[in-house]
Every structure is written in structure tokens, then in C-alpha cells.
Amino acid sequence: MARIAVIGAGMGAMAAAARLAVAGHRVAVYERTDTYGGALRRFARDGFSFDTGPGLLPLPAVYRDLFVKTGKEPLEACAELVQVDPSSRHVFADGTAVSLPNASRAGVVAALDEGLGAGAGQRWGDFLVRAREAWDRTRRPLLEEPLWPNWQVLAEREPYPAVPHKRLLRTRRAGTLAEVGAWELRDPRLAALLEGHALTQGLDPRTTPASAAVLPYMEHAFGVWYVRGGMRELARAVYERCLARRVAFHFGVEVSGVLEKDGRVAGIELADGTAVDADHVVAGVSPGTLDRLAGRTPRDDGGVAPQPAAAARLTVLLALRGARPEGTAHRTVVHAPDRAAELDALFGAAEPAGQPTVTVLRPGDERSAPEGHEAVTVTAVVPAQTDRSWEDLAERMVAAAGRAVPGLRERVLWRELRTPADIADATGAEGGAVPVPALAAAGGRLLHPSNTTAVRGLFAVGGWAHPGGGLPHAGMSGALVAGLIVEGPRFRGSQ
């Protein structure tokens, strides 16, 4: 039985902790804040409650597997999952709106043909077929296996089978998501639909590789789910599974360093100077924090270099008088009227102006608001900055959300902001940055550092390590780290 110290109580860290405890190890988690869940937090006031982190769960099979492998009770016995249908409603810049059914390619094709015109659905359906091929080519190395030692193969090879496109007397193939939209989808609304999947993750579709086609594919193939009572309930369920497996939690305790002896991890040092012996240390922190704790320069082991994330999220929490109308979509994406200007403001030097793309979540969950009222969240991607005021942008976000929520301003009882500074406080990420999922191609720019490190016995877990950001990816990283500790360096992932 090994002694294992886990730094942080985020979703990836808790997923690793539960699996390691089931394997017979003695696991203790040290969390600098007063609660668990990382970005999965909740804000409550006057009978209203809101998710302040991720609002929906794609690929729930990751957490179903966690619960199967760590106890007798399945996930559904510990948290109530509800499939969101329609998956999303989209309001485009020209005023066109379309609702897309959940996990139904045929239904999506029909909805797009009806909403955007004949042929639109077929082009999107054909794109999904190609996206599936990219998914099949990258699923194991990017999600189910530890990062390959020859990770350069993933960096150099574009897995998306782009359609040949004749342009200026030359035949070219799309290399970025924006080029896929322009050359293969050939409709600005379909392009906005595609690019929105990258933007939601904090990625610039103009530079994001075509392999990002797996993002919409995952959603269409496996569906999108909500946890009754709010996504915080998923974090609670994982935390309680850890407790049931006798994982010890220490909240309000900051780790100041990782201890080494003879080139191997020996434990951790706490901020009060206490040394804690450990045979293995699992760190669910950002790469910069991990390097500081280990007293090393970034990626001096020759692996994938950590890429600083440029994007965070700004969320407006709206308490509304009046009940949610029957048949209202859970999620509506209101696309920016000028996508190019929005991307320049996010990823370039331009000043933010105009209305951004916003995601409006209206869960219709009786636990989220007093009877006859509604709790709504409005979220936009913003630069990862903690030293600015966000009030002006919040006003424009609410104005954009008014296209999805009739009479919005008249219904507002009160509102609260959750800024990148709040994300930084909850997760420790510099600038409140949100990690992106790992993607192939692009020279390895969107790969994440390996779960193993240059220090034997020190492992990285969570969104800032392989396979990257997002709730499913965090759960996968926990499974990979547990496998590497239990089975050793020859572990090659689930079969």
C-alpha cells in the first residue's frame, strides 16, 4: 500500500484519488480552498442557485466508468442525469434560428434543412462523417492512452480528411476549422455553428486545426447531459465516492513545495512548514504552479511544452421574475453579429466592442429558483485577465441574451458577475484561464504535458495535463494517472 498525496480537489484529482483508493492505496487530498470541485462551483442567493463553471456534461460515459470502477452504486444512483433535448438552439446574426436535437444525426440534418434551407443539413451531415473519421483516428492516443513518447507524430499529422478544394488554380485542403467552414460548409450560419464549438472552448477557429472537428462530433454522437440540481451535484457525487473509499481531505491547506530525494518524489511541504511523506504525488494544478512547486524550469524533461491559455469566461447570473415558458431550450447560443471583430478582440490587439457570442442556459430545474421564477446564466469567452472591469461587457452580454429571452431586462430581479478573477481564485489558474482539450496537428500546440513528469513519482492530473480541459477530459486524466501508478510506466490505457 503506497502513500499518495494529491494536490488539489478538482474533478481530475478526485477521479484519480477514488481510483487509487480502490486499488488499496492510502490517499490524502490537500486543497487550498475550503471546498472541492475546482471550477464546478455554485452560487446561491434568495432561493436561486447557479452553476458558475461548466453547465452541461458531454460524454457522461467517463464518469459512469469512474463509478463502476470505484463502487457498487452506479453514477445514476448518486446523481440524476437528464439528457438535454434539444441539444441547443442557435440564433444567427441574420436572425435565423434553429434547434438541434440531441444525439441524432438524422434529426440534426432535417432541422438544418428546414431552418437554413435545402442542402444545409446534408453538408453538415457529410462534415460529421468526416469528423467521425478524425475521432476514430485520435480517440485512443488523445483520450485513452498516456501521451506517446513520440508525441510528435500526433503534432505533425492532421487526422481530419479534408475535402479537396480548388482555389486560385490550386487544389487545397482545409487546415483550420475556419477553412473547413468556408470551403466545405459554404454557409456563414453553418460556419458559425462549427466555429462556435471552438470559441466555446476558448479557441480561435482561424488558427485551430481542422482536427477540432471532433468537438462537434462528440456532442452530436454522445449527447449532452445536465445533472439535476446543477452540475455541482456531479462534483458532490465524486467527492462522496472518494469519502466512501476512505480518501482523506484537508481543506484550507496550501502546498508550498514537492519534496524530492535521490531524484524521486518524497512527499510534499505545506505552507506552515509541515512535511508530509508520500510515495507518489498527484498534482492537479496548472503547469506554472507545478513547476514552482517542484522547483524546476518549465518542461525541462523535454516533453510537450505547456501552452499558456489566452481565454477565460465571464458569466452573468440572472435572477428573473416569472417562470420559464414550457418548451424553452435549455441552451441557446446567440452568435455575434460580427464574428471577425469578436475574434480580433479575443485573440488579437483590438478593443472589445459590439455584442459577443453568448451561451444562455435556462435549465428549468425546480431546484434552481423559487416557484414562479427562473435562474439563467449568460456566458461569453473573454481574455484571461484579472485586472480589469467587466461591467461594460456584461451589459452587452445581457443585451445579446435578450434575443433568446424575451423581455429579459424587465424580468431581472438582480444579477451577479463571475469573472476570470473568480475562476483564478477557485482553480489557481493564472488569469482565470480555462484549459482547452487536447487536439492533434498544429505542431503540437494544442497537446498538453504528459501525466508523468521529470520527477519520478510526481504526476500531473486535470485540465492542464494530458488530455486537456473539459469535464470528460478531467475524468480521463484521473484514470490515466491512476493506471500509471497502479500498473507502472507500461500502462497503455483502458482496452
matplotlib code that plots the C-alpha trace (Angstrom):
import matplotlib.pyplot as plt

x = [0.0, 1.5, 1.1, -0.3, -0.6, -3.0, -2.6, -6.0, -9.5, -10.6, -12.5, -9.4, -7.7, -10.7, -11.2, -7.6, -8.0, -11.0, -9.4, -6.2, -8.0, -9.9, -6.6, -5.6, -3.5, -3.7, -4.8, -4.9, -6.1, -4.8, -6.9, -6.0, -9.6, -12.5, -14.3, -13.9, -14.8, -12.3, -14.3, -17.5, -18.9, -22.3, -23.6, -26.8, -28.9, -32.5, -33.6, -31.8, -28.8, -26.5, -23.6, -20.6, -18.5, -19.4, -23.2, -23.5, -21.8, -20.8, -19.6, -21.0, -19.6, -16.3, -18.0, -20.2, -16.9, -15.5, -18.4, -18.4, -14.7, -14.9, -18.0, -21.3, -23.5, -23.6, -23.4, -27.2, -27.8, -25.7, -26.7, -29.7, -28.6, -31.0, -30.4, -30.9, -33.2, -32.9, -29.2, -29.0, -30.9, -28.8, -29.7, -27.5, -26.5, -29.2, -31.9, -32.3, -32.9, -32.6, -33.0, -30.8, -32.0, -29.7, -27.6, -29.4, -27.5, -30.7, -32.6, -29.9, -29.8, -33.6, -33.6, -30.8, -32.5, -35.8, -34.2, -31.4, -32.6, -32.3, -28.8, -27.6, -28.3, -26.6, -23.4, -23.4, -24.1, -21.3, -19.0, -19.9, -19.0, -15.5, -15.4, -16.1, -13.0, -10.9, -12.4, -11.6, -8.0, -7.4, -9.6, -7.1, -3.9, -5.6, -8.0, -7.5, -3.7, -0.9, 0.8, 3.0, 6.8, 6.9, 4.1, 5.5, 3.6, 0.3, 1.7, 2.6, -0.3, -3.7, -6.3, -9.3, -9.9, -10.5, -12.3, -10.1, -10.9, -9.9, -8.8, -6.7, -5.9, -4.6, -6.1, -6.0, -7.3, -8.6, -6.1, -8.0, -11.6, -12.4, -11.3, -13.5, -16.4, -15.7, -14.7, -16.8, -19.9, -20.3, -22.9, -22.0, -24.5, -23.1, -19.6, -20.8, -22.2, -18.9, -16.7, -18.8, -17.6, -14.1, -14.9, -16.8, -13.5, -11.5, -10.0, -9.6, -11.1, -8.8, -5.8, -7.4, -6.5, -9.2, -8.9, -11.1, -13.9, -14.0, -15.6, -19.0, -18.8, -18.5, -21.6, -23.7, -22.6, -22.8, -25.2, -25.3, -26.5, -27.5, -27.3, -30.5, -29.8, -26.9, -23.5, -22.2, -24.1, -21.6, -18.7, -20.6, -21.2, -17.5, -16.4, -18.7, -17.4, -13.9, -15.1, -16.7, -13.3, -11.7, -9.8, -8.8, -9.5, -7.7, -9.3, -7.8, -4.3, -1.9, 1.0, 4.2, 6.5, 7.1, 9.9, 12.5, 15.1, 17.6, 15.6, 12.3, 9.4, 9.4, 6.3, 5.0, 5.7, 2.7, 2.7, 3.1, 6.3, 4.9, 6.4, 4.1, 5.8, 4.4, 5.5, 3.6, 2.3, -0.5, -0.8, -4.0, -2.6, -1.5, 1.9, 3.4, 2.3, 3.6, 7.0, 7.1, 6.2, 8.8, 11.4, 12.0, 12.0, 9.0, 9.2, 12.9, 12.1, 11.9, 8.2, 5.4, 5.8, 2.8, 1.0, -0.4, -4.2, -5.4, -9.1, -11.3, -15.0, -17.3, -20.7, -23.7, -26.0, -29.6, -32.4, -35.6, -39.2, -41.6, -41.4, -39.6, -42.0, -42.9, -40.8, -37.9, -34.5, -32.1, -29.2, -29.3, -26.2, -26.7, -24.0, -22.1, -23.2, -19.5, -17.5, -14.3, -14.3, -15.1, -12.1, -9.8, -10.9, -10.4, -7.2, -5.7, -5.0, -8.4, -10.5, -13.7, -16.8, -20.2, -22.2, -20.2, -21.3, -23.1, -24.4, -27.6, -28.5, -32.1, -32.2, -35.8, -34.7, -37.2, -34.2, -32.6, -35.2, -38.2, -41.5, -42.7, -39.1, -36.2, -32.4, -30.5, -26.7, -25.2, -21.6, -19.1, -15.4, -13.1, -9.3, -7.7, -7.3, -8.0, -7.1, -10.0, -13.6, -16.1, -19.3, -19.5, -19.1, -21.6, -24.2, -23.5, -23.9, -27.3, -28.3, -27.3, -29.1, -32.3, -32.5, -33.0, -35.1, -38.0, -38.5, -35.2, -34.4, -37.9, -37.7, -34.4, -34.6, -30.9, -27.7, -24.2, -20.9, -18.5, -15.2, -11.8, -10.7, -13.3, -12.0, -8.4, -9.5, -11.3, -8.8, -5.5, -5.1, -3.2, -5.5, -8.5, -7.6, -9.6, -7.7, -8.6, -9.0, -6.0, -6.1, -3.9, -1.9, -0.9, 2.7, 1.6, 0.5, -2.7, -1.3, -0.8, 2.1, 2.3, 0.8, 4.3, 7.0, 10.7, 10.5, 9.8, 6.7, 5.3, 2.2, 0.1, -3.7, -6.6, -7.3, -3.8, -2.3, -3.0, -5.7, -6.6, -9.6, -13.3, -15.1, -14.8, -11.1, -10.5, -12.1, -9.9, -6.8, -7.7, -8.0, -4.6, -2.8, -4.3, -3.3, 0.3, 0.7, -1.0, 0.4, 3.5, 5.0, 4.0, 0.3, -1.2, -4.8, -8.1, -8.6]
y = [0.0, 3.3, 6.7, 9.1, 12.9, 14.7, 18.4, 20.0, 18.7, 19.4, 16.8, 15.1, 15.0, 13.4, 10.9, 9.8, 9.7, 7.5, 5.0, 4.9, 4.3, 1.4, -0.1, -0.2, 2.9, 5.4, 8.7, 12.2, 15.3, 18.8, 21.6, 25.3, 26.5, 25.5, 23.1, 20.5, 20.5, 23.0, 25.1, 23.3, 25.8, 27.0, 30.5, 30.7, 33.7, 34.3, 30.8, 31.0, 28.8, 28.9, 26.8, 29.1, 26.7, 24.2, 24.0, 20.8, 17.4, 15.8, 12.2, 11.1, 7.6, 8.9, 9.4, 6.3, 4.3, 6.0, 5.0, 1.4, 1.0, 2.5, 1.0, -0.8, 2.2, 3.5, 7.2, 7.4, 6.2, 9.1, 11.9, 12.4, 12.8, 14.3, 14.3, 17.8, 17.9, 19.9, 19.9, 23.6, 26.4, 28.7, 32.3, 33.5, 37.0, 37.3, 36.4, 32.8, 30.4, 26.6, 24.0, 20.9, 17.6, 15.7, 12.8, 12.4, 12.9, 12.4, 14.8, 17.5, 17.1, 17.6, 20.5, 22.3, 21.7, 23.1, 26.1, 27.1, 25.8, 22.6, 21.2, 22.8, 19.6, 17.4, 19.5, 19.3, 15.6, 14.9, 17.0, 14.9, 11.7, 13.2, 14.4, 10.8, 9.6, 12.2, 11.0, 7.3, 8.2, 10.2, 8.8, 6.4, 8.4, 11.7, 10.4, 6.9, 6.4, 8.2, 10.7, 8.9, 9.3, 10.1, 12.6, 14.5, 12.0, 13.5, 17.0, 16.6, 14.5, 16.1, 13.5, 15.3, 14.1, 17.5, 17.7, 18.9, 22.5, 24.3, 27.9, 30.2, 27.3, 25.2, 22.3, 22.9, 21.1, 22.9, 23.0, 25.1, 25.0, 28.3, 26.9, 23.8, 26.1, 28.3, 25.7, 22.7, 24.0, 27.1, 28.8, 31.5, 30.1, 26.6, 28.1, 30.0, 26.7, 25.0, 27.8, 28.2, 24.8, 26.1, 29.5, 28.0, 26.2, 29.4, 28.5, 30.8, 28.9, 30.8, 29.1, 26.0, 22.8, 21.0, 18.2, 20.2, 18.7, 16.1, 18.7, 19.0, 15.3, 14.3, 16.3, 15.0, 11.4, 11.1, 13.8, 16.5, 16.0, 18.1, 17.0, 17.7, 20.2, 21.7, 20.5, 21.0, 17.8, 15.8, 17.2, 16.2, 12.7, 12.2, 13.7, 11.4, 8.4, 9.4, 9.6, 6.2, 4.8, 6.4, 9.2, 11.9, 15.5, 18.5, 21.8, 25.3, 23.7, 25.1, 23.0, 25.1, 22.5, 19.0, 17.2, 15.1, 12.6, 11.0, 12.1, 10.7, 12.3, 12.0, 14.0, 17.5, 20.5, 22.6, 26.3, 26.1, 24.2, 20.7, 17.9, 15.1, 11.9, 10.3, 7.6, 9.3, 12.9, 13.7, 17.4, 18.9, 22.3, 24.5, 23.8, 27.0, 26.1, 22.6, 23.8, 26.2, 23.5, 21.2, 23.9, 23.3, 25.3, 24.7, 21.3, 20.7, 17.0, 17.6, 16.8, 18.9, 22.5, 23.9, 26.5, 29.5, 29.7, 33.1, 32.7, 32.7, 33.0, 35.8, 34.7, 36.8, 35.2, 36.5, 36.0, 36.5, 37.0, 34.8, 31.1, 29.6, 29.0, 25.5, 24.2, 26.6, 25.3, 24.5, 26.0, 28.8, 30.2, 33.7, 34.3, 37.6, 39.9, 40.4, 37.2, 38.6, 41.6, 39.4, 37.1, 40.1, 41.4, 38.0, 36.8, 40.0, 43.5, 45.0, 46.5, 44.6, 46.2, 45.1, 42.1, 38.9, 35.3, 34.3, 31.0, 31.2, 28.4, 28.1, 24.7, 24.8, 22.9, 23.4, 23.3, 26.4, 29.0, 29.8, 28.7, 31.1, 32.4, 31.4, 31.2, 32.0, 32.1, 34.0, 33.2, 34.5, 33.8, 36.6, 37.2, 35.7, 38.8, 39.5, 43.2, 44.9, 45.8, 43.6, 45.7, 47.1, 43.7, 42.2, 44.8, 43.8, 40.1, 40.8, 42.7, 39.8, 37.4, 39.4, 37.8, 34.4, 35.6, 37.8, 40.7, 39.9, 43.3, 43.8, 40.4, 40.9, 40.9, 41.0, 39.9, 38.8, 38.5, 35.7, 36.9, 35.5, 36.6, 34.3, 31.4, 32.2, 32.1, 28.8, 27.0, 28.8, 29.2, 32.3, 35.0, 32.8, 30.9, 27.8, 24.9, 23.6, 20.0, 18.3, 18.3, 16.7, 18.5, 22.3, 21.3, 20.0, 23.5, 22.0, 18.9, 19.0, 18.0, 14.3, 12.9, 11.8, 14.4, 14.6, 13.7, 10.0, 9.6, 13.0, 13.0, 15.8, 15.4, 17.6, 20.0, 21.3, 17.9, 15.3, 15.0, 18.6, 20.7, 19.9, 17.7, 14.4, 15.1, 15.7, 12.4, 10.7, 12.2, 10.8, 7.3, 7.7, 8.8, 6.0, 3.5, 4.8, 4.5, 1.1, -0.6, 1.4, 3.0, 0.2, 1.1, 1.8, 2.8, 1.0, -1.7]
z = [0.0, -1.1, 0.5, -2.1, -1.7, -4.1, -4.6, -5.3, -5.2, -8.8, -10.8, -12.3, -9.0, -7.2, -10.1, -9.6, -5.8, -5.9, -8.3, -6.3, -3.1, -4.6, -5.6, -2.0, -1.6, 1.2, -0.4, 1.1, -0.8, 0.1, -1.2, -0.6, -0.8, 1.5, -0.9, -3.6, -7.4, -8.9, -11.4, -10.6, -8.1, -7.2, -6.2, -4.2, -3.1, -2.2, -3.2, -6.6, -7.4, -10.4, -11.8, -12.0, -14.0, -16.7, -17.1, -19.2, -19.3, -22.6, -22.8, -19.4, -20.0, -18.5, -15.1, -15.4, -15.8, -12.7, -10.6, -12.0, -11.2, -7.7, -6.1, -6.3, -6.8, -10.4, -11.2, -11.8, -8.2, -6.9, -9.3, -11.6, -15.2, -17.7, -21.5, -22.8, -25.8, -28.0, -27.5, -28.4, -30.1, -32.3, -33.1, -36.0, -37.0, -39.7, -37.3, -38.4, -35.5, -35.5, -32.7, -33.0, -31.4, -29.1, -30.3, -33.6, -36.9, -38.9, -36.7, -37.0, -40.8, -41.0, -38.6, -40.6, -43.9, -42.5, -40.7, -43.1, -46.5, -48.5, -48.7, -45.4, -43.4, -46.0, -45.9, -42.1, -42.1, -44.6, -42.4, -39.3, -41.3, -41.9, -38.2, -37.1, -39.1, -37.3, -34.0, -34.8, -35.6, -32.5, -29.7, -28.2, -28.4, -27.3, -24.7, -23.6, -23.5, -21.8, -24.1, -26.5, -26.1, -29.8, -29.4, -32.5, -34.6, -33.2, -33.7, -37.4, -38.7, -39.5, -38.9, -40.4, -44.0, -45.6, -49.0, -51.9, -52.7, -55.9, -55.2, -57.5, -59.8, -57.0, -55.1, -51.4, -48.3, -45.2, -42.4, -39.9, -38.6, -40.3, -43.6, -43.1, -42.5, -45.5, -48.1, -47.1, -45.3, -47.6, -45.5, -43.0, -40.5, -40.7, -40.4, -37.3, -35.9, -36.4, -35.2, -32.1, -30.8, -30.9, -29.5, -26.5, -25.7, -25.9, -29.3, -32.3, -35.2, -37.6, -36.2, -34.6, -36.6, -38.6, -36.1, -33.8, -35.9, -33.1, -30.8, -32.5, -33.4, -29.7, -28.9, -31.8, -31.3, -27.5, -26.5, -23.9, -20.3, -17.3, -13.7, -11.8, -9.0, -11.0, -12.2, -8.7, -7.9, -10.1, -8.0, -4.8, -6.1, -6.9, -3.6, -1.6, -3.6, -2.5, 1.1, 0.8, -0.4, 2.6, 0.8, 3.4, 2.5, 4.0, 3.1, 3.6, 3.4, 0.8, -0.5, -0.9, -2.4, -3.6, -1.7, -3.6, -2.6, -4.9, -8.0, -6.7, -5.0, -1.3, -0.3, 0.0, 2.1, 3.4, 3.8, 7.5, 7.1, 7.8, 5.7, 4.6, 3.4, 0.2, -2.2, -5.0, -5.5, -7.9, -8.7, -10.1, -10.7, -13.7, -15.3, -13.9, -10.4, -10.8, -12.0, -9.0, -6.5, -8.0, -8.2, -11.9, -15.1, -17.4, -19.1, -18.5, -19.2, -22.9, -23.2, -24.6, -23.6, -21.7, -23.8, -22.0, -22.4, -23.5, -22.8, -19.7, -19.2, -18.0, -16.6, -15.7, -13.2, -13.7, -11.2, -13.2, -12.1, -14.0, -14.7, -17.6, -20.5, -21.4, -24.3, -23.8, -24.9, -22.1, -24.1, -26.6, -28.4, -29.7, -32.3, -32.6, -35.5, -36.4, -35.7, -37.2, -34.9, -32.0, -32.7, -33.2, -29.8, -28.1, -29.8, -31.2, -30.2, -31.0, -28.2, -27.5, -29.0, -30.0, -28.9, -28.3, -28.9, -25.7, -24.4, -22.5, -20.1, -18.9, -17.1, -15.9, -12.8, -9.9, -7.5, -9.1, -8.4, -6.2, -7.7, -10.4, -11.1, -13.3, -12.9, -16.1, -16.8, -19.7, -20.5, -23.0, -23.7, -22.7, -22.5, -19.4, -17.4, -13.7, -13.6, -15.4, -15.0, -16.9, -16.3, -19.9, -21.5, -19.1, -20.3, -23.9, -23.0, -21.4, -24.5, -26.7, -24.4, -24.9, -28.4, -26.6, -23.6, -24.5, -22.1, -20.3, -18.8, -17.4, -15.7, -13.9, -10.1, -9.6, -11.2, -10.2, -12.2, -12.2, -13.7, -14.6, -11.1, -9.6, -11.8, -10.7, -7.0, -7.4, -9.6, -9.1, -12.9, -13.9, -15.3, -14.7, -17.9, -18.8, -20.3, -23.8, -24.8, -26.4, -30.2, -32.8, -35.5, -35.3, -34.4, -31.0, -29.9, -28.5, -26.9, -23.1, -21.0, -20.1, -16.9, -15.9, -15.1, -14.9, -11.2, -10.6, -8.7, -9.5, -11.8, -13.3, -13.5, -14.5, -17.3, -17.6, -18.2, -20.9, -22.3, -21.6, -20.5, -20.1, -17.6, -19.6, -20.2, -16.5, -15.6, -18.3, -16.9, -13.5, -15.0, -16.8, -13.7, -11.6, -14.2, -14.4, -10.6, -10.2, -13.3, -13.8, -16.9, -19.2, -18.7, -22.1, -21.1, -21.0, -23.6]

ax = plt.figure().add_subplot(projection="3d")
ax.plot(x, y, z, "-o")
ax.set_aspect("equal")
plt.show()
